Amino acid sequence: MRNGFLAFYPCLIIVLVECTKSNQDFDYELSKKALEFAAGAYSLDPNPCVLKNNASVLFSKKVECDYMRDECWSVIAADDKTIFVSFSGTKSKEQLVTELIESIGRPKHKLHNAGSVHYYFYSALKTMWSPMERLLEQLREVMPNHRIVFTGHSLGGAIASIASTVFVRNFPDASNRTLSITFGQPRVGNLEYATTHDGLVGAGSWRLVHGRDIVAHIPFCVESYARSCVPFYNHGSYHHGVEVWFPGNMTNQDTFKICTGTPLNEDDSCSNAHKYFDINDHLFYFGHHVSDYGVNGCVDPTNDL
């Protein structure tokens, strides 16, 4: 069994390389701007974050998204070049526990022609997607030259990933101007989902990972004997591309690495090289405590007494 599994593993890498569409160049400044909108989704009033970035709120919705009555929030905003579709991340320890229980205890949800995703992420998107999709269908026509950026931090990144996939699957003409830019995104689904997402989101899909961010490594993948993540015959959790790893503190002077090594989308030379992780790296992106930054109107809170 062991020899058969290891013999099958290189073939998986070949399939991944052949099936995955190459992404466009990583846009550092657009990613920093996307964080502003991802942070704004944490706020009861996203307008300060949106207005700060010379954009307008076109849609804002807060809904209960699980049986514990936790809320998920979404925002659609636009400036003169880009439509930003953002989702809030986990808001409480109780919501995090619910996410983990549903990810471990329930089978993945099968998307139509798009692989399988963890049930909590799918059900959270389902509670708010219908009015968002109707508006985005209209916006893609009235703003034909705008990029469409799906973004979010933590749980919001997972929801943004699925939303971008479903949107382009339903409106394939928007593929070449649709991007996914997420921060501390957990693994969303299986290998089939990962390759489908990468093939559909044609303008670029970027998973930014700060240092030893633990959330970017859950749900845990299945590991080979060489300690590399493997798809496990399409049953395991597996990232889509492309990881952008910031090993330092994500200041303007920090370096980053575009992770296109092997295994594809689970590059052993980037954040997967670590075996010990840190929740603090998950909370901070580009020097901001993401949720506090958003709640405070995209201004860093002061520590003054």
Phi, psi and omega per residue, in radians:
M1 nan -0.769 -3.127
R2 -1.060 -0.815 -3.102
N3 -1.121 -0.670 3.118
G4 -1.133 -0.698 3.134
F5 -1.113 -0.800 -3.124
L6 -1.186 -0.577 3.122
A7 -1.198 -0.566 -3.124
F8 -1.323 -0.487 -3.023
Y9 -1.040 -0.829 3.115
P10 -1.027 -0.565 3.119
C11 -1.129 -0.608 3.103
L12 -1.095 -0.682 3.130
I13 -1.123 -0.703 3.130
I14 -1.107 -0.771 3.130
V15 -1.072 -0.732 3.142
L16 -1.079 -0.767 -3.113
V17 -1.108 -0.720 -3.076
E18 -1.287 -0.596 -3.015
C19 -1.535 -0.332 -3.027
T20 -1.571 2.214 3.116
K21 -1.302 2.393 3.093
S22 -1.208 2.440 -3.110
N23 -1.542 2.872 3.072
Q24 -1.281 3.081 3.133
D25 -1.124 2.469 3.122
F26 -1.181 2.291 -3.118
D27 -1.846 1.751 -3.075
Y28 -1.099 -0.801 -3.095
E29 -1.170 -0.682 3.094
L30 -1.122 -0.637 3.117
S31 -1.155 -0.705 3.074
K32 -1.104 -0.662 3.113
K33 -1.217 -0.674 3.119
A34 -1.051 -0.614 3.113
L35 -1.062 -0.604 3.116
E36 -1.041 -0.710 -3.121
F37 -1.356 -0.601 3.050
A38 -1.109 -0.708 3.105
A39 -1.172 -0.707 -3.130
G40 -1.047 -0.478 3.139
A41 -1.191 -0.273 3.085
Y42 -1.377 -0.228 -2.978
S43 -1.662 2.515 3.009
L44 -1.023 -0.552 3.105
D45 -2.194 1.743 -3.101
P46 -1.313 -0.131 -3.034
N47 -0.997 -0.771 -3.134
P48 -0.995 -0.762 3.119
C49 -1.152 -0.714 -3.093
V50 -1.221 -0.821 -3.134
L51 -1.129 -0.620 3.100
K52 -0.999 -0.520 -3.100
N53 -1.799 0.438 3.036
N54 0.987 0.706 3.124
A55 -2.234 3.039 -3.133
S56 -2.222 2.466 3.073
V57 -1.343 2.194 3.123
L58 -1.859 -0.339 -3.088
F59 -2.805 2.439 3.058
S60 -2.627 2.269 -3.076
K61 -2.536 2.449 3.087
K62 -2.201 2.138 -3.069
V63 -2.363 2.687 2.962
E64 -1.307 2.273 -2.988
C65 -2.159 0.168 3.010
D66 -2.725 3.071 -3.049
Y67 -1.242 -0.210 3.057
M68 -1.567 0.086 3.118
R69 1.142 0.451 2.977
D70 -1.192 2.644 -3.092
E71 -1.842 2.556 2.977
C72 -2.106 2.405 -3.056
W73 -2.103 2.539 -3.141
S74 -2.423 2.642 -3.110
V75 -2.472 2.418 2.929
I76 -2.079 2.223 3.140
A77 -2.420 2.834 -3.127
A78 -2.581 2.492 2.923
D79 -1.949 -2.743 -3.058
D80 -1.386 -0.100 -3.105
K81 -2.249 -0.418 -2.909
T82 -2.414 2.430 2.930
I83 -1.728 2.169 3.120
F84 -1.862 2.201 3.102
V85 -2.003 1.931 -2.991
S86 -2.168 2.659 -3.109
F87 -2.322 2.493 3.134
S88 -1.322 2.743 3.067
G89 -1.607 -2.973 -3.141
T90 -1.069 2.369 -3.047
K91 -1.865 -0.221 -3.079
S92 -2.688 2.834 3.074
K93 -1.105 -0.627 -3.138
E94 -1.119 -0.693 3.104
Q95 -1.166 -0.673 3.105
L96 -1.067 -0.760 3.116
V97 -1.074 -0.737 3.114
T98 -1.075 -0.756 3.096
E99 -1.004 -0.820 -3.083
L100 -1.147 -0.742 -3.139
I101 -1.074 -0.781 -3.098
E102 -1.254 -0.550 3.113
S103 -1.217 -0.626 -3.103
I104 -1.519 -0.698 -2.945
G105 -1.588 -0.260 -3.102
R106 -2.038 2.557 3.070
P107 -1.097 2.695 3.051
K108 -1.102 2.669 3.099
H109 -1.593 2.293 3.140
K110 -1.454 2.030 3.036
L111 -1.433 2.665 3.117
H112 -1.195 2.000 3.112
N113 0.990 0.566 -3.095
A114 -2.580 0.441 3.112
G115 1.356 -2.876 -3.078
S116 -2.134 2.507 -3.110
V117 -2.244 2.764 3.125
H118 -1.098 2.393 -2.936
Y119 -1.036 -0.737 -3.073
Y120 -1.058 -0.746 -3.120
F121 -1.104 -0.761 3.122
Y122 -1.109 -0.838 -3.063
S123 -1.157 -0.589 3.097
A124 -1.115 -0.788 3.109
L125 -1.118 -0.703 -3.078
K126 -1.034 -0.595 -3.089
T127 -1.150 -0.346 -3.057
M128 -2.262 0.022 -2.926
W129 -1.348 -0.646 -2.998
S130 -0.968 -0.920 3.134
P131 -1.180 -0.520 3.099
M132 -1.165 -0.778 -3.112
E133 -1.134 -0.675 3.120
R134 -1.081 -0.741 3.123
L135 -1.176 -0.755 -3.137
L136 -1.113 -0.596 3.071
E137 -1.058 -0.714 3.107
Q138 -1.223 -0.758 -3.076
L139 -1.138 -0.600 -3.133
R140 -1.125 -0.397 3.119
E141 -1.574 -0.725 -3.099
V142 -1.434 -0.286 3.071
M143 -2.183 1.153 -2.975
P144 -1.194 -0.281 -3.121
N145 -1.834 0.049 3.141
H146 -1.403 2.441 2.888
R147 -1.230 2.683 3.083
I148 -2.127 1.925 -3.052
V149 -1.903 2.057 3.029
F150 -1.627 2.273 -3.020
T151 -2.586 2.778 3.088
G152 3.072 2.825 3.122
H153 -1.963 2.370 3.059
S154 1.119 -2.221 3.053
L155 -0.907 -0.679 3.125
G156 -1.050 -0.567 3.082
G157 -1.169 -0.703 3.113
A158 -1.126 -0.753 3.128
I159 -1.139 -0.712 3.114
A160 -1.084 -0.666 3.116
S161 -1.041 -0.864 -3.132
I162 -1.162 -0.718 -3.139
A163 -1.041 -0.756 3.139
S164 -1.123 -0.678 3.134
T165 -1.130 -0.857 -3.114
V166 -1.133 -0.707 -3.129
F167 -1.054 -0.862 -3.105
V168 -1.247 -0.603 3.059
R169 -1.020 -0.699 -3.115
N170 -1.442 -0.448 -3.124
F171 -2.311 1.255 -3.031
P172 -1.070 -0.365 3.109
D173 -1.153 -0.289 -3.134
A174 -1.599 0.035 -3.026
S175 -1.007 -0.803 -3.006
N176 -1.321 0.011 3.043
R177 -2.235 0.271 3.120
T178 -1.853 2.306 3.124
L179 -2.211 2.697 2.951
S180 -2.128 2.124 3.112
I181 -2.268 1.919 -3.042
T182 -2.184 2.857 -3.040
F183 -2.277 2.063 -3.140
G184 1.053 0.722 -3.096
Q185 -1.352 2.300 3.027
P186 -1.280 2.971 3.029
R187 -1.158 2.277 -2.965
V188 -1.657 -0.668 -3.038
G189 -2.767 -2.681 -3.085
N190 -1.690 -3.041 -3.110
L191 -1.074 -0.719 -3.140
E192 -1.061 -0.728 3.093
Y193 -1.106 -0.776 -3.091
A194 -1.032 -0.818 -3.104
T195 -1.230 -0.599 3.085
T196 -1.136 -0.815 3.108
H197 -0.996 -0.851 -3.102
D198 -1.097 -0.583 3.128
G199 -1.319 -0.530 -3.074
L200 -1.484 -0.772 -3.023
V201 -1.403 1.532 -2.846
G202 -1.374 -0.367 -3.095
A203 -1.577 -0.061 3.075
G204 2.321 2.383 3.056
S205 -2.252 2.105 -3.007
W206 -2.278 2.159 3.057
R207 -1.837 1.809 3.120
L208 -1.416 2.309 -3.126
V209 -2.229 2.186 -3.130
H210 -1.655 1.982 3.003
G211 0.902 -2.035 -3.093
R212 -1.828 0.553 3.140
D213 -0.850 2.051 -3.063
I214 -1.272 -0.564 -3.045
V215 -1.162 -0.507 3.098
A216 -1.168 -0.096 -3.099
H217 -2.074 0.256 3.043
I218 -2.208 2.669 -0.220
P219 -0.966 2.595 -3.077
F220 -1.090 2.531 3.053
C221 -1.452 2.906 2.966
V222 -1.436 2.314 -3.093
E223 -1.858 2.516 3.014
S224 -1.346 3.081 3.097
Y225 -1.122 -0.356 3.108
A226 -1.534 0.132 3.126
R227 1.194 0.436 3.038
S228 -1.747 2.589 3.091
C229 -1.230 2.376 3.106
V230 -2.281 2.674 -3.099
P231 -1.242 -0.310 3.133
F232 0.937 1.056 3.077
Y233 0.941 0.626 3.065
N234 1.307 0.199 3.128
H235 -1.686 -0.470 -3.068
G236 -1.440 2.922 3.033
S237 -1.383 2.410 -3.037
Y238 -2.616 2.284 -3.112
H239 -1.231 2.596 2.844
H240 -1.542 3.017 -3.110
G241 -1.540 3.047 -0.187
V242 -1.976 2.285 3.090
E243 -1.225 2.340 2.965
V244 -2.031 1.913 -2.981
W245 -1.782 2.196 3.059
F246 -1.871 1.759 -3.073
P247 -1.273 -0.315 -3.103
G248 -1.735 -2.456 -3.031
N249 -1.711 0.126 3.075
M250 1.112 0.560 2.985
T251 -1.444 3.095 -3.136
N252 -1.082 -0.398 -3.121
Q253 -1.588 -0.121 -3.067
D254 -1.274 2.585 3.075
T255 -1.610 2.828 3.055
F256 -2.479 2.853 -3.108
K257 -2.251 2.281 3.009
I258 -1.464 2.040 -2.917
C259 -1.677 1.635 -3.118
T260 -2.083 0.360 3.108
G261 -1.433 -2.916 -3.113
T262 -1.780 2.633 -0.184
P263 -1.118 2.482 -3.089
L264 -1.002 2.293 -3.088
N265 1.328 -0.172 3.087
E266 -2.310 0.808 -3.019
D267 -0.907 2.086 -3.123
D268 -1.186 -0.266 -3.079
S269 -1.634 0.013 -3.136
C270 -1.907 -2.362 -3.039
S271 -1.105 -0.424 3.100
N272 -1.170 -0.231 3.114
A273 -1.166 -0.412 -3.140
H274 -1.483 2.575 3.050
K275 -1.992 -0.085 3.081
Y276 -2.187 2.375 -2.977
F277 -2.209 3.018 -2.969
D278 -2.443 2.181 3.125
I279 -1.186 -0.516 -3.128
N280 -1.095 -0.632 3.094
D281 -1.144 -0.430 3.088
H282 -1.295 -0.602 -3.057
L283 -1.282 -0.482 -3.016
F284 -1.976 2.227 3.017
Y285 -2.361 2.355 -3.066
F286 0.884 0.658 3.046
G287 1.406 0.039 -3.112
H288 -1.937 2.416 2.898
H289 -1.273 1.829 -2.813
V290 -0.993 -0.877 -3.074
S291 -1.199 -0.762 3.115
D292 -1.112 -0.684 3.122
Y293 -1.051 -0.788 3.139
G294 -1.180 -0.783 3.132
V295 -1.045 -0.565 -3.109
N296 -1.541 0.299 3.081
G297 1.342 0.518 -3.118
C298 1.059 0.691 2.948
V299 -2.242 2.299 -3.128
D300 -1.145 2.224 3.097
P301 -1.049 2.540 3.083
T302 -1.570 2.787 3.115
N303 -1.746 0.223 -3.125
D304 -1.164 2.485 3.104
L305 -1.419 nan nan
